[in-house]
């Protein structure tokens, strides 16, 4: 129960901080950049797929659909699942 209350209070605090569109966009952009950095380092699929693109301009990176992901699953995932 205590864990639930902690999560609720953290979510409430985030909601208060991220209420403006600009603040929310900045938060999302920062999180996207962290994710892209991780994936670019750990997934050979994404390293190749994004080659020649500016990773800082994450809104314009080429996207992936399910069929492309499944065709390249061995190199797509970051934990060596076959």
Secondary structure as UniProt FT lines:
FT   HELIX           2..17
FT   HELIX           21..42
FT   HELIX           44..49
FT   TURN            50..52
FT   TURN            55..56
FT   HELIX           58..60
FT   HELIX           66..71
FT   HELIX           73..76
//
